[in-house]
Amino acid sequence: MSTSTRPPVPARLSFLDRWLPVWIMAAMVLGILLGRFIPALGRLLDSWTVGGISVPIGLGLLVMMYPPLAKVRYDKTAEIATNRRLMALTVALNWILGPALMFALAWILLPDLPEYRTGLVIIGLARCIAMVLIWNDLACGDREAAAVLVAINSVFQVVMFSVLGWFYLQVLPSWIGLETTSAEFSFTAILMSVLVFLGVPLLAGFLSRILGERARSRHWYETTFLPRISPLALGGLLYTIVVLFSLQGGQLTSNPWAVVRISIPLVLYFFIMFVLATLVSRAAGFGYATSTTIAFTAAGNNFELAIAVAIGTFGAVSGQALAGTIGPLIEVPVLLALVYVAMWWAPRLFPGDPSVPGRARVR
């Protein structure tokens, strides 16, 4: 084992990464402007699909997710996966508390807007399998734990998404005297989304780690190869944001009040889930790195799946699809802000914890 010091995020990031909020906002604005003033581009991108999956968005997600997954120490994942306390906590946060909280916020804050409300419920059911890896890495979370928790979410997503959609849109509302929503979710579409957006980059990252260390060495892999591919994550993230917002730029700019109404429960959801998950994880005895990973996994959502389900079920111009599109508009800057929140409260909530960024870490 060796001991090293990992400086805070602002000190260790490159110029591009340090100004990430600026690049993200610029990508959002660019995407919205492209969608608004060049509508043919949006139609072209929207028509380029394979098996119901958007090829432009898929390419961006694959590039974005590959570097974080290539950094994972896969020899540690078996130990993490057998941690029953960690598994039970993440399942409870992601598949019990998360959907229930979004359902409550949607009904409390959007009682008069059933389409937007349904879109929010769908977002709450789509647990994060993609961008959490970016936020977790920036906040110095546990990479190996993130990979395992993302895999757990993926399995549950395939098995439980349709069941929970039926429960929260039809069964639960009828029990408490609220309006029900009829919706059918495609098991195949959900499975394909998970396989493409997680399976492909996960396999690529795993093979890179195994083959790279075998062909050269772990030292070469972590000090030479990983720094070379790391910028791909930022490039893929910005490209994905531009494409995503260009597809729905017209709807966003023509419905500014809808953006405001939908954004309020989303902001509350992200902050409540992150803070609550961090505090619960800390109370359960986990350190900063693992608690941060649990918190980002619980707070984030699989917006690409939520958008695909909303469009496939209710149509591209529906209020449900608009809510799904506004999801990443709010999630990206809020979760980026939570990276800095995590870094700020790390030494306060976890005094003496060696996994706090900037302190000595034993590997």
VOGUMI-317834 format. One record per residue (C-alpha): residue number from 1; x, y, z; residue in three letters. Coordinates in nm, 2 decimals, decimal comma. Layout:
BEGIN
+------+--------+--------+--------+------+
| resi |     xx |     yy |     zz | resn |
+------+--------+--------+--------+------+
|  NUM |      X |      Y |      Z |  ala |
...
+------+--------+--------+--------+------+
END
This chain:
BEGIN
+------+--------+--------+--------+------+
| resi |     xx |     yy |     zz | resn |
+------+--------+--------+--------+------+
|    1 |   0,00 |   0,00 |   0,00 |  met |
|    2 |   0,11 |   0,35 |  -0,06 |  ser |
|    3 |   0,01 |   0,68 |   0,09 |  thr |
|    4 |  -0,07 |   0,98 |  -0,13 |  ser |
|    5 |  -0,23 |   1,32 |  -0,09 |  thr |
|    6 |  -0,53 |   1,40 |  -0,31 |  arg |
|    7 |  -0,58 |   1,78 |  -0,33 |  pro |
|    8 |  -0,92 |   1,95 |  -0,34 |  pro |
|    9 |  -1,10 |   1,95 |  -0,67 |  val |
|   10 |  -1,02 |   2,31 |  -0,78 |  pro |
|   11 |  -0,65 |   2,25 |  -0,72 |  ala |
|   12 |  -0,62 |   1,93 |  -0,91 |  arg |
|   13 |  -0,85 |   2,00 |  -1,21 |  leu |
|   14 |  -0,73 |   2,12 |  -1,54 |  ser |
|   15 |  -0,83 |   2,46 |  -1,68 |  phe |
|   16 |  -1,12 |   2,30 |  -1,87 |  leu |
|   17 |  -1,24 |   2,10 |  -1,57 |  asp |
|   18 |  -1,20 |   2,40 |  -1,33 |  arg |
|   19 |  -1,44 |   2,60 |  -1,55 |  trp |
|   20 |  -1,69 |   2,31 |  -1,60 |  leu |
|   21 |  -2,00 |   2,51 |  -1,49 |  pro |
|   22 |  -1,92 |   2,77 |  -1,76 |  val |
|   23 |  -1,88 |   2,51 |  -2,03 |  trp |
|   24 |  -2,20 |   2,33 |  -1,93 |  ile |
|   25 |  -2,40 |   2,65 |  -1,93 |  met |
|   26 |  -2,25 |   2,74 |  -2,27 |  ala |
|   27 |  -2,34 |   2,39 |  -2,40 |  ala |
|   28 |  -2,70 |   2,43 |  -2,28 |  met |
|   29 |  -2,73 |   2,77 |  -2,44 |  val |
|   30 |  -2,58 |   2,65 |  -2,77 |  leu |
|   31 |  -2,81 |   2,34 |  -2,78 |  gly |
|   32 |  -3,12 |   2,55 |  -2,71 |  ile |
|   33 |  -3,02 |   2,81 |  -2,98 |  leu |
|   34 |  -2,95 |   2,53 |  -3,23 |  leu |
|   35 |  -3,29 |   2,37 |  -3,16 |  gly |
|   36 |  -3,47 |   2,71 |  -3,17 |  arg |
|   37 |  -3,31 |   2,86 |  -3,48 |  phe |
|   38 |  -3,22 |   2,55 |  -3,68 |  ile |
|   39 |  -3,52 |   2,32 |  -3,62 |  pro |
|   40 |  -3,42 |   2,09 |  -3,91 |  ala |
|   41 |  -3,11 |   1,99 |  -3,71 |  leu |
|   42 |  -3,33 |   1,88 |  -3,43 |  gly |
|   43 |  -3,55 |   1,68 |  -3,66 |  arg |
|   44 |  -3,24 |   1,52 |  -3,82 |  leu |
|   45 |  -3,09 |   1,42 |  -3,48 |  leu |
|   46 |  -3,43 |   1,29 |  -3,36 |  asp |
|   47 |  -3,47 |   1,07 |  -3,66 |  ser |
|   48 |  -3,13 |   0,90 |  -3,62 |  trp |
|   49 |  -3,23 |   0,61 |  -3,39 |  thr |
|   50 |  -3,15 |   0,24 |  -3,37 |  val |
|   51 |  -3,39 |   0,02 |  -3,18 |  gly |
|   52 |  -3,55 |   0,33 |  -3,03 |  gly |
|   53 |  -3,22 |   0,46 |  -2,90 |  ile |
|   54 |  -3,09 |   0,80 |  -3,02 |  ser |
|   55 |  -2,76 |   0,74 |  -3,19 |  val |
|   56 |  -2,63 |   1,10 |  -3,13 |  pro |
|   57 |  -2,71 |   1,09 |  -2,76 |  ile |
|   58 |  -2,58 |   0,73 |  -2,73 |  gly |
|   59 |  -2,25 |   0,82 |  -2,88 |  leu |
|   60 |  -2,20 |   1,11 |  -2,64 |  gly |
|   61 |  -2,29 |   0,90 |  -2,34 |  leu |
|   62 |  -2,05 |   0,62 |  -2,45 |  leu |
|   63 |  -1,76 |   0,87 |  -2,48 |  val |
|   64 |  -1,86 |   1,04 |  -2,16 |  met |
|   65 |  -1,88 |   0,73 |  -1,94 |  met |
|   66 |  -1,57 |   0,54 |  -2,07 |  tyr |
|   67 |  -1,30 |   0,73 |  -1,88 |  pro |
|   68 |  -1,46 |   0,70 |  -1,53 |  pro |
|   69 |  -1,53 |   0,33 |  -1,59 |  leu |
|   70 |  -1,17 |   0,28 |  -1,72 |  ala |
|   71 |  -1,05 |   0,43 |  -1,38 |  lys |
|   72 |  -1,23 |   0,17 |  -1,17 |  val |
|   73 |  -1,03 |  -0,09 |  -0,98 |  arg |
|   74 |  -1,24 |  -0,39 |  -1,08 |  tyr |
|   75 |  -1,04 |  -0,62 |  -0,84 |  asp |
|   76 |  -1,21 |  -0,44 |  -0,55 |  lys |
|   77 |  -1,57 |  -0,46 |  -0,68 |  thr |
|   78 |  -1,64 |  -0,81 |  -0,54 |  ala |
|   79 |  -1,56 |  -0,69 |  -0,19 |  glu |
|   80 |  -1,80 |  -0,40 |  -0,23 |  ile |
|   81 |  -2,08 |  -0,60 |  -0,38 |  ala |
|   82 |  -2,08 |  -0,83 |  -0,08 |  thr |
|   83 |  -2,13 |  -0,54 |   0,17 |  asn |
|   84 |  -2,49 |  -0,61 |   0,27 |  arg |
|   85 |  -2,52 |  -0,28 |   0,46 |  arg |
|   86 |  -2,41 |  -0,08 |   0,16 |  leu |
|   87 |  -2,64 |  -0,28 |  -0,08 |  met |
|   88 |  -2,94 |  -0,25 |   0,15 |  ala |
|   89 |  -2,89 |   0,13 |   0,20 |  leu |
|   90 |  -2,86 |   0,20 |  -0,17 |  thr |
|   91 |  -3,16 |  -0,01 |  -0,27 |  val |
|   92 |  -3,37 |   0,16 |  -0,01 |  ala |
|   93 |  -3,26 |   0,51 |  -0,11 |  leu |
|   94 |  -3,29 |   0,45 |  -0,48 |  asn |
|   95 |  -3,60 |   0,23 |  -0,51 |  trp |
|   96 |  -3,81 |   0,32 |  -0,21 |  ile |
|   97 |  -3,73 |   0,67 |  -0,10 |  leu |
|   98 |  -3,64 |   0,83 |  -0,44 |  gly |
|   99 |  -3,96 |   0,74 |  -0,63 |  pro |
|  100 |  -4,18 |   0,82 |  -0,33 |  ala |
|  101 |  -4,02 |   1,16 |  -0,27 |  leu |
|  102 |  -4,06 |   1,26 |  -0,64 |  met |
|  103 |  -4,42 |   1,14 |  -0,64 |  phe |
|  104 |  -4,49 |   1,35 |  -0,33 |  ala |
|  105 |  -4,32 |   1,66 |  -0,47 |  leu |
|  106 |  -4,50 |   1,63 |  -0,80 |  ala |
|  107 |  -4,84 |   1,60 |  -0,65 |  trp |
|  108 |  -4,78 |   1,88 |  -0,39 |  ile |
|  109 |  -4,63 |   2,13 |  -0,63 |  leu |
|  110 |  -4,80 |   2,04 |  -0,96 |  leu |
|  111 |  -5,16 |   1,94 |  -0,86 |  pro |
|  112 |  -5,31 |   2,13 |  -1,16 |  asp |
|  113 |  -5,06 |   2,00 |  -1,43 |  leu |
|  114 |  -5,11 |   1,63 |  -1,48 |  pro |
|  115 |  -4,89 |   1,59 |  -1,78 |  glu |
|  116 |  -4,59 |   1,76 |  -1,61 |  tyr |
|  117 |  -4,66 |   1,57 |  -1,29 |  arg |
|  118 |  -4,65 |   1,24 |  -1,47 |  thr |
|  119 |  -4,32 |   1,33 |  -1,64 |  gly |
|  120 |  -4,17 |   1,40 |  -1,30 |  leu |
|  121 |  -4,29 |   1,07 |  -1,16 |  val |
|  122 |  -4,12 |   0,90 |  -1,46 |  ile |
|  123 |  -3,80 |   1,09 |  -1,39 |  ile |
|  124 |  -3,82 |   0,97 |  -1,03 |  gly |
|  125 |  -3,84 |   0,61 |  -1,14 |  leu |
|  126 |  -3,54 |   0,63 |  -1,38 |  ala |
|  127 |  -3,25 |   0,59 |  -1,14 |  arg |
|  128 |  -2,91 |   0,72 |  -1,24 |  cys |
|  129 |  -2,67 |   0,49 |  -1,44 |  ile |
|  130 |  -2,47 |   0,75 |  -1,63 |  ala |
|  131 |  -2,37 |   1,09 |  -1,52 |  met |
|  132 |  -2,33 |   0,99 |  -1,15 |  val |
|  133 |  -1,99 |   0,86 |  -1,25 |  leu |
|  134 |  -1,88 |   1,21 |  -1,36 |  ile |
|  135 |  -2,01 |   1,38 |  -1,04 |  trp |
|  136 |  -1,87 |   1,11 |  -0,82 |  asn |
|  137 |  -1,53 |   1,14 |  -0,97 |  asp |
|  138 |  -1,52 |   1,52 |  -0,94 |  leu |
|  139 |  -1,62 |   1,49 |  -0,57 |  ala |
|  140 |  -1,35 |   1,23 |  -0,50 |  cys |
|  141 |  -1,61 |   0,96 |  -0,43 |  gly |
|  142 |  -1,54 |   0,59 |  -0,43 |  asp |
|  143 |  -1,50 |   0,48 |  -0,79 |  arg |
|  144 |  -1,53 |   0,11 |  -0,72 |  glu |
|  145 |  -1,84 |   0,16 |  -0,51 |  ala |
|  146 |  -1,99 |   0,38 |  -0,78 |  ala |
|  147 |  -1,94 |   0,11 |  -1,05 |  ala |
|  148 |  -2,11 |  -0,15 |  -0,83 |  val |
|  149 |  -2,40 |   0,08 |  -0,73 |  leu |
|  150 |  -2,46 |   0,18 |  -1,09 |  val |
|  151 |  -2,47 |  -0,19 |  -1,18 |  ala |
|  152 |  -2,72 |  -0,26 |  -0,91 |  ile |
|  153 |  -2,94 |   0,03 |  -1,03 |  asn |
|  154 |  -2,92 |  -0,11 |  -1,39 |  ser |
|  155 |  -3,05 |  -0,45 |  -1,28 |  val |
|  156 |  -3,33 |  -0,30 |  -1,07 |  phe |
|  157 |  -3,42 |  -0,06 |  -1,36 |  gln |
|  158 |  -3,48 |  -0,35 |  -1,60 |  val |
|  159 |  -3,68 |  -0,55 |  -1,34 |  val |
|  160 |  -3,87 |  -0,28 |  -1,15 |  met |
|  161 |  -3,92 |   0,03 |  -1,38 |  phe |
|  162 |  -4,25 |  -0,10 |  -1,53 |  ser |
|  163 |  -4,37 |  -0,23 |  -1,20 |  val |
|  164 |  -4,31 |   0,09 |  -1,02 |  leu |
|  165 |  -4,45 |   0,29 |  -1,30 |  gly |
|  166 |  -4,78 |   0,10 |  -1,28 |  trp |
|  167 |  -4,77 |   0,14 |  -0,90 |  phe |
|  168 |  -4,71 |   0,52 |  -0,88 |  tyr |
|  169 |  -4,92 |   0,61 |  -1,18 |  leu |
|  170 |  -5,22 |   0,39 |  -1,12 |  gln |
|  171 |  -5,23 |   0,19 |  -0,80 |  val |
|  172 |  -5,11 |   0,45 |  -0,54 |  leu |
|  173 |  -5,31 |   0,74 |  -0,67 |  pro |
|  174 |  -5,63 |   0,53 |  -0,67 |  ser |
|  175 |  -5,56 |   0,42 |  -0,31 |  trp |
|  176 |  -5,55 |   0,78 |  -0,19 |  ile |
|  177 |  -5,82 |   0,92 |  -0,41 |  gly |
|  178 |  -5,60 |   1,10 |  -0,67 |  leu |
|  179 |  -5,62 |   1,10 |  -1,05 |  glu |
|  180 |  -5,46 |   0,79 |  -1,21 |  thr |
|  181 |  -5,25 |   0,79 |  -1,53 |  thr |
|  182 |  -5,25 |   0,50 |  -1,78 |  ser |
|  183 |  -4,91 |   0,42 |  -1,92 |  ala |
|  184 |  -4,73 |   0,11 |  -2,07 |  glu |
|  185 |  -4,36 |   0,09 |  -2,05 |  phe |
|  186 |  -4,15 |  -0,12 |  -2,29 |  ser |
|  187 |  -3,94 |  -0,38 |  -2,11 |  phe |
|  188 |  -3,73 |  -0,42 |  -2,43 |  thr |
|  189 |  -3,67 |  -0,04 |  -2,45 |  ala |
|  190 |  -3,55 |  -0,02 |  -2,09 |  ile |
|  191 |  -3,33 |  -0,32 |  -2,13 |  leu |
|  192 |  -3,17 |  -0,18 |  -2,45 |  met |
|  193 |  -3,11 |   0,16 |  -2,28 |  ser |
|  194 |  -2,93 |  -0,01 |  -1,99 |  val |
|  195 |  -2,72 |  -0,23 |  -2,22 |  leu |
|  196 |  -2,62 |   0,05 |  -2,44 |  val |
|  197 |  -2,57 |   0,34 |  -2,19 |  phe |
|  198 |  -2,40 |   0,12 |  -1,93 |  leu |
|  199 |  -2,30 |  -0,22 |  -2,07 |  gly |
|  200 |  -2,09 |  -0,10 |  -2,36 |  val |
|  201 |  -1,87 |   0,16 |  -2,17 |  pro |
|  202 |  -1,85 |  -0,08 |  -1,87 |  leu |
|  203 |  -1,71 |  -0,36 |  -2,09 |  leu |
|  204 |  -1,47 |  -0,11 |  -2,26 |  ala |
|  205 |  -1,35 |   0,02 |  -1,92 |  gly |
|  206 |  -1,30 |  -0,33 |  -1,78 |  phe |
|  207 |  -1,11 |  -0,45 |  -2,08 |  leu |
|  208 |  -0,89 |  -0,13 |  -2,08 |  ser |
|  209 |  -0,80 |  -0,19 |  -1,72 |  arg |
|  210 |  -0,72 |  -0,56 |  -1,76 |  ile |
|  211 |  -0,54 |  -0,55 |  -2,09 |  leu |
|  212 |  -0,36 |  -0,22 |  -2,02 |  gly |
|  213 |  -0,22 |  -0,35 |  -1,69 |  glu |
|  214 |  -0,13 |  -0,69 |  -1,84 |  arg |
|  215 |   0,04 |  -0,54 |  -2,15 |  ala |
|  216 |   0,24 |  -0,26 |  -1,96 |  arg |
|  217 |   0,19 |  -0,21 |  -1,59 |  ser |
|  218 |  -0,05 |  -0,06 |  -1,34 |  arg |
|  219 |   0,18 |   0,24 |  -1,30 |  his |
|  220 |   0,18 |   0,31 |  -1,67 |  trp |
|  221 |  -0,20 |   0,26 |  -1,69 |  tyr |
|  222 |  -0,28 |   0,50 |  -1,41 |  glu |
|  223 |  -0,01 |   0,77 |  -1,47 |  thr |
|  224 |   0,00 |   0,77 |  -1,86 |  thr |
|  225 |  -0,30 |   0,61 |  -2,01 |  phe |
|  226 |  -0,57 |   0,74 |  -1,78 |  leu |
|  227 |  -0,46 |   1,11 |  -1,80 |  pro |
|  228 |  -0,47 |   1,08 |  -2,18 |  arg |
|  229 |  -0,83 |   0,96 |  -2,20 |  ile |
|  230 |  -0,97 |   1,17 |  -1,91 |  ser |
|  231 |  -1,06 |   1,47 |  -2,13 |  pro |
|  232 |  -1,30 |   1,25 |  -2,33 |  leu |
|  233 |  -1,54 |   1,25 |  -2,03 |  ala |
|  234 |  -1,58 |   1,63 |  -2,05 |  leu |
|  235 |  -1,60 |   1,63 |  -2,42 |  gly |
|  236 |  -1,86 |   1,36 |  -2,42 |  gly |
|  237 |  -2,06 |   1,54 |  -2,15 |  leu |
|  238 |  -2,06 |   1,88 |  -2,34 |  leu |
|  239 |  -2,15 |   1,71 |  -2,67 |  tyr |
|  240 |  -2,44 |   1,52 |  -2,51 |  thr |
|  241 |  -2,58 |   1,83 |  -2,35 |  ile |
|  242 |  -2,56 |   2,02 |  -2,68 |  val |
|  243 |  -2,74 |   1,74 |  -2,87 |  val |
|  244 |  -3,00 |   1,69 |  -2,60 |  leu |
|  245 |  -3,10 |   2,05 |  -2,57 |  phe |
|  246 |  -3,10 |   2,10 |  -2,94 |  ser |
|  247 |  -3,36 |   1,83 |  -2,97 |  leu |
|  248 |  -3,60 |   2,01 |  -2,73 |  gln |
|  249 |  -3,48 |   2,37 |  -2,76 |  gly |
|  250 |  -3,81 |   2,49 |  -2,93 |  gly |
|  251 |  -4,02 |   2,35 |  -2,65 |  gln |
|  252 |  -3,80 |   2,49 |  -2,38 |  leu |
|  253 |  -3,80 |   2,85 |  -2,51 |  thr |
|  254 |  -4,17 |   2,85 |  -2,60 |  ser |
|  255 |  -4,27 |   2,73 |  -2,25 |  asn |
|  256 |  -4,07 |   2,93 |  -2,00 |  pro |
|  257 |  -4,33 |   2,91 |  -1,73 |  trp |
|  258 |  -4,34 |   2,54 |  -1,76 |  ala |
|  259 |  -3,96 |   2,53 |  -1,71 |  val |
|  260 |  -4,01 |   2,73 |  -1,39 |  val |
|  261 |  -4,29 |   2,51 |  -1,25 |  arg |
|  262 |  -4,12 |   2,19 |  -1,33 |  ile |
|  263 |  -3,78 |   2,30 |  -1,20 |  ser |
|  264 |  -3,90 |   2,37 |  -0,85 |  ile |
|  265 |  -3,98 |   2,01 |  -0,75 |  pro |
|  266 |  -3,67 |   1,89 |  -0,93 |  leu |
|  267 |  -3,43 |   2,12 |  -0,74 |  val |
|  268 |  -3,59 |   2,03 |  -0,41 |  leu |
|  269 |  -3,57 |   1,66 |  -0,50 |  tyr |
|  270 |  -3,20 |   1,67 |  -0,59 |  phe |
|  271 |  -3,10 |   1,86 |  -0,28 |  phe |
|  272 |  -3,32 |   1,66 |  -0,04 |  ile |
|  273 |  -3,20 |   1,33 |  -0,17 |  met |
|  274 |  -2,84 |   1,43 |  -0,17 |  phe |
|  275 |  -2,84 |   1,57 |   0,18 |  val |
|  276 |  -3,05 |   1,29 |   0,33 |  leu |
|  277 |  -2,85 |   1,02 |   0,16 |  ala |
|  278 |  -2,52 |   1,17 |   0,29 |  thr |
|  279 |  -2,65 |   1,20 |   0,65 |  leu |
|  280 |  -2,80 |   0,85 |   0,65 |  val |
|  281 |  -2,48 |   0,70 |   0,51 |  ser |
|  282 |  -2,27 |   0,89 |   0,76 |  arg |
|  283 |  -2,50 |   0,76 |   1,04 |  ala |
|  284 |  -2,46 |   0,41 |   0,90 |  ala |
|  285 |  -2,08 |   0,43 |   0,96 |  gly |
|  286 |  -1,96 |   0,50 |   0,60 |  phe |
|  287 |  -1,68 |   0,74 |   0,54 |  gly |
|  288 |  -1,67 |   1,05 |   0,31 |  tyr |
|  289 |  -1,59 |   0,87 |  -0,02 |  ala |
|  290 |  -1,85 |   0,60 |   0,01 |  thr |
|  291 |  -2,12 |   0,83 |   0,16 |  ser |
|  292 |  -2,06 |   1,07 |  -0,13 |  thr |
|  293 |  -2,10 |   0,79 |  -0,38 |  thr |
|  294 |  -2,42 |   0,68 |  -0,22 |  ile |
|  295 |  -2,55 |   1,03 |  -0,22 |  ala |
|  296 |  -2,48 |   1,10 |  -0,59 |  phe |
|  297 |  -2,63 |   0,77 |  -0,69 |  thr |
|  298 |  -2,94 |   0,84 |  -0,49 |  ala |
|  299 |  -2,98 |   1,20 |  -0,61 |  ala |
|  300 |  -2,91 |   1,15 |  -0,98 |  gly |
|  301 |  -3,15 |   1,02 |  -1,24 |  asn |
|  302 |  -3,13 |   0,84 |  -1,58 |  asn |
|  303 |  -3,26 |   1,13 |  -1,78 |  phe |
|  304 |  -3,20 |   0,96 |  -2,12 |  glu |
|  305 |  -3,43 |   0,67 |  -2,01 |  leu |
|  306 |  -3,69 |   0,91 |  -1,87 |  ala |
|  307 |  -3,70 |   1,11 |  -2,19 |  ile |
|  308 |  -3,72 |   0,79 |  -2,41 |  ala |
|  309 |  -4,00 |   0,65 |  -2,20 |  val |
|  310 |  -4,20 |   0,97 |  -2,20 |  ala |
|  311 |  -4,16 |   1,02 |  -2,57 |  ile |
|  312 |  -4,24 |   0,66 |  -2,65 |  gly |
|  313 |  -4,54 |   0,65 |  -2,42 |  thr |
|  314 |  -4,70 |   0,99 |  -2,45 |  phe |
|  315 |  -4,54 |   1,15 |  -2,77 |  gly |
|  316 |  -4,25 |   1,39 |  -2,84 |  ala |
|  317 |  -4,46 |   1,71 |  -2,80 |  val |
|  318 |  -4,63 |   1,59 |  -2,48 |  ser |
|  319 |  -4,60 |   1,76 |  -2,14 |  gly |
|  320 |  -4,45 |   1,44 |  -2,01 |  gln |
|  321 |  -4,17 |   1,46 |  -2,27 |  ala |
|  322 |  -4,12 |   1,83 |  -2,19 |  leu |
|  323 |  -4,08 |   1,75 |  -1,82 |  ala |
|  324 |  -3,83 |   1,48 |  -1,91 |  gly |
|  325 |  -3,63 |   1,72 |  -2,11 |  thr |
|  326 |  -3,62 |   1,99 |  -1,84 |  ile |
|  327 |  -3,49 |   1,72 |  -1,61 |  gly |
|  328 |  -3,12 |   1,74 |  -1,72 |  pro |
|  329 |  -3,15 |   2,12 |  -1,77 |  leu |
|  330 |  -3,19 |   2,13 |  -1,39 |  ile |
|  331 |  -3,00 |   1,82 |  -1,29 |  glu |
|  332 |  -2,67 |   1,90 |  -1,46 |  val |
|  333 |  -2,61 |   2,24 |  -1,29 |  pro |
|  334 |  -2,76 |   2,13 |  -0,95 |  val |
|  335 |  -2,55 |   1,81 |  -0,92 |  leu |
|  336 |  -2,25 |   2,00 |  -1,03 |  leu |
|  337 |  -2,32 |   2,25 |  -0,75 |  ala |
|  338 |  -2,35 |   1,95 |  -0,51 |  leu |
|  339 |  -2,00 |   1,85 |  -0,60 |  val |
|  340 |  -1,88 |   2,17 |  -0,44 |  tyr |
|  341 |  -2,12 |   2,12 |  -0,15 |  val |
|  342 |  -1,97 |   1,78 |  -0,09 |  ala |
|  343 |  -1,62 |   1,92 |  -0,10 |  met |
|  344 |  -1,71 |   2,21 |   0,14 |  trp |
|  345 |  -1,88 |   2,00 |   0,41 |  trp |
|  346 |  -1,64 |   1,70 |   0,38 |  ala |
|  347 |  -1,40 |   1,80 |   0,67 |  pro |
|  348 |  -1,70 |   1,92 |   0,88 |  arg |
|  349 |  -1,91 |   1,61 |   0,85 |  leu |
|  350 |  -1,62 |   1,36 |   0,83 |  phe |
|  351 |  -1,35 |   1,49 |   1,07 |  pro |
|  352 |  -1,05 |   1,27 |   1,07 |  gly |
|  353 |  -1,17 |   1,06 |   0,77 |  asp |
|  354 |  -0,87 |   0,98 |   0,55 |  pro |
|  355 |  -1,10 |   0,97 |   0,24 |  ser |
|  356 |  -1,17 |   1,34 |   0,27 |  val |
|  357 |  -1,01 |   1,51 |  -0,04 |  pro |
|  358 |  -0,68 |   1,67 |   0,05 |  gly |
|  359 |  -0,59 |   1,43 |   0,32 |  arg |
|  360 |  -0,36 |   1,13 |   0,31 |  ala |
|  361 |  -0,52 |   0,83 |   0,15 |  arg |
|  362 |  -0,40 |   0,47 |   0,19 |  val |
|  363 |  -0,45 |   0,25 |  -0,12 |  arg |
+------+--------+--------+--------+------+
END
